[in-house]
């Protein structure tokens, strides 16, 4: 088991650190405790996420809800029609400045 510690400003940096050791021989597990340090403006984060939703053709921005808090927590909710749309929405949230945690409440419901 390898434990990653320290700080990073962005989620992609934390994930990059983890991906660097996934193929190291002998590593049986990874505990990624790298903390995100950026202190966000909650409204700016929400605006960035909603803007990203609108730019993705696969997402219907009007059916997704974004709640933010000053501590960097983002709560996503709503319904999308595919896992691809779900993954785009979650990635958009992590890409916003200052996001330190994403609570994913998005439901995937495909229509017949």
Secondary structure, 3 states (H helix, E strand, C coil): CEEECCEECCHHHHHHHHHHHCCCCCCCCEEECCEECCCCCHHHHHHHHHHHHHHCCCCCHHHEEEEECCCCEEEEEEEECCHHHHHHHHHHHHHCCCCCEEEEEEEECCCC
